[in-house]
Every structure is written in C-alpha cells, then in structure tokens.
Amino acid sequence: MQDSRIDVFTDSMAVIGAWNGQGSKCKKLNDIIKDIFRLIVTQNIDLHLNFVSSELYKADKPSRSLSLYSSCY
C-alpha cells in the first residue's frame, strides 16, 4: 500500500470528524486515529474518508449491535 491512495467509505461521522482534526470524546478512537496517521505518513499514503449514509452501507450491519459506550470503554 505504500505510495498509494486509499478511499474509505464510512457512515461514522465520529470517525470522519476525528480524522478531520476535530477529535473525539472517545480516547480509543483518538488513539486509533493517531496510529493510522503515523502509518500513512511513514508509508506515503493518501487517505480519503468519504461519508455514505447508513441505509446504503449494509456491510457493517453486525456492528449495529454495539453501543457507543461498549466500543469506547
């Protein structure tokens, strides 16, 4: 993946907001964003996050059973 562009499609505005520098109340999410940032810098990856509505994003249906609390604590 080095020296490449990666397009990520997500219905999570929390992830998009955290990635765009707004941070998150969730320490785990902030830590993951920092890890991803370090990786893409060292690998010269151009990462693009794109919003897709939940209705159109059927791939993550199993994650719908997790609450925000359980995923952050």
N, C-alpha and C positions, 0 to 999 in steps of 0.2 A: 504494500500500500504506500510505500514511500514515494514522495514526489507525485502525489495524485490528488484528485478532488473527490470528496465523499459527500453525497447528498443524503441527509437523514430526514425521514418523514415521521412526524410525531403529532399526537393530539394533546401533548402536555405543554400547556402554556407555562407551567412552572419550570420545566426544563429549558424552554426557549428563553424565558426571562432570565434565568440563572446564567445561561450561556451568553446572553447579550449584556452581561455585566450588572444586572440588577440584583444578583444574589438570590438567596433563598433562606427561609427560616429553618430549613432542614439542613443540619450540619452534614449529614451523609451526602446529600445532593451536592452541596458546595464542594465537598472533598472529591467527589467523582468528577465534577466539572474541572477542578484544578488538575486532577490526574490526566484527564483527556487533553486539556490544554497543553500540559507538558509533553505529552506524546505527540500531538500534532506539530508542535514546534520542532521537536527533535527529528521528526520524520518528514518535515516539509509537506504536510497535508493541508489541503484547503477544505475545511469542513463547513458545510452549509446545512443549517437546520431549517426545515420547512414545516409549517403548520398544515395539518389535514384534520378535518372535522371527525369527531368520534364515530359518527354514523358511517363514514366512509372508511374507517380504519378498523376493519374486522380482525386483523391479525393479533391484536392484543386482548381479545376477549377474556382469556384466563386471568389477566392482571386486574380485571374489574372487581375481583373478589377481595383484593387487598385494600385496606383503608390507608389514608394518608398517614395516620398515626403509626400503623404497623410497619409501613415502609420507611419511616424516618426514625423509629426508636427501637 
